[in-house]
Amino acid sequence: MSSPEQSPKVLLTGAAGHLGRQIATRLATTGCRLALCDVAGARLATLATELGDGRAGSTHSILTIPADVTDEAAARGAVAGAHELLGGLDVLVNAHGVEGPTSPVEALDPADVRRTFDVNVMSLFWLCGAAAEVFKAAGGGRIVNLASGAGLAGGAFTGVYHASKHAVVGLTRSLALELGPSGIVVNAVCPGFVTSPMVDRIVSSLGRLDLPTEYAHMVPLGRYADPDEVAETVRYLACEAPEYMTGACLVLDGGLRA
Ligand SMILES: NC(=O)c1ccc[n+]([C@@H]2O[C@H](COP(=O)([O-])OP(=O)(O)OC[C@H]3O[C@@H](n4cnc5c(N)ncnc54)[C@H](O)[C@@H]3O)[C@@H](O)[C@H]2O)c1
């Protein structure tokens, strides 16, 4: 276990989610000092208790920052709060998100489209902007965005989610260019199908449109990803990847788009 001075200080958004929990556990067990953020305050508190009581092998106390990151002030406040509470900030991991509506394009509810973009895209401008300010003052930092395989190809009836994740990929690459000279590296993880409630929700809503509901056979490895495989990839980018790796969108899809 690294000393407190060497432990990366990480703000993780979407921490109470299915992947967020796995990522938080991975980072805690590898010695990171964590500030966990999510709009779901009760689930966040439960997770922090579980991680903080030593069961996950963490020796650090776990801080929580309940916040709706679509609110610009709240998102910026989460970064400032993490920086203050942790006594510095080395890494921002953005793992919040929503799957958005599954619908023929002509039947989309504009409120659903806007909400999806507010959560998946707009929030990243506020979070990454606030982190860039902190990281520039410190001489460097790392940002890891949860994009998706949906950010690299289209999807019928899920165009809102796919378009929002293309935006995450575009923002990741753009910020790598913009922030590289300040010593800030920006990367994304692009998981394909992961065993998760989010995939279950998407697949069941596609089923209501009479579309296929079985996708594992399309994956060369014949299965969905385990959430911990995503968490390990995030940990690698957050804590271990060479600094020269920036602007990368690591695909983790069992060969689906190879
Ligand atoms: N599950 C998958 O198969 C999969 C695949 C590829 C990419 N992803 C991406 O990974 C990320 C996490 O997915 P997941 O499966 O854990 O989803 P999830 O629905 O289990 O968790 C998402 C979390 O984000 C939080 N959140 C939503 N809106 C928020 C807001 N406005 N402010 C703060 N927190 C908010 C939710 O409360 C929830 O805890 C998402 O960006 C998702 O698009 C997931």
The ligand as an ORCA input file, in Angstrom:
! r2SCAN-3c Opt
* xyz 0 1
  N     -23.125     -0.593    -18.635
  C     -22.574     -0.706    -19.820
  O     -22.648     -1.742    -20.497
  C     -21.802      0.441    -20.404
  C     -21.134      0.258    -21.622
  C     -20.425      1.313    -22.165
  C     -20.355      2.522    -21.505
  N     -21.016      2.681    -20.323
  C     -20.952      3.977    -19.669
  O     -20.391      3.822    -18.372
  C     -20.957      4.778    -17.472
  C     -21.532      4.058    -16.260
  O     -22.519      3.132    -16.683
  P     -23.269      2.189    -15.632
  O     -23.552      0.908    -16.309
  O     -22.531      2.195    -14.352
  O     -24.646      2.981    -15.469
  P     -25.561      3.111    -14.144
  O     -26.890      3.597    -14.618
  O     -25.509      1.861    -13.341
  O     -24.820      4.239    -13.302
  C     -24.779      5.573    -13.718
  C     -24.608      6.438    -12.476
  O     -24.561      7.807    -12.907
  C     -25.298      8.565    -11.941
  N     -25.782      9.787    -12.549
  C     -26.704      9.904    -13.544
  N     -26.980     11.188    -13.773
  C     -26.217     11.915    -12.913
  C     -26.074     13.298    -12.653
  N     -26.794     14.204    -13.328
  N     -25.199     13.695    -11.707
  C     -24.476     12.789    -11.012
  N     -24.584     11.454    -11.198
  C     -25.447     11.023    -12.136
  C     -26.457      7.649    -11.541
  O     -27.048      8.042    -10.315
  C     -25.777      6.292    -11.487
  O     -25.319      6.016    -10.182
  C     -21.986      5.565    -18.285
  O     -21.394      6.732    -18.814
  C     -22.313      4.607    -19.427
  O     -22.810      5.287    -20.560
  C     -21.736      1.670    -19.747
*
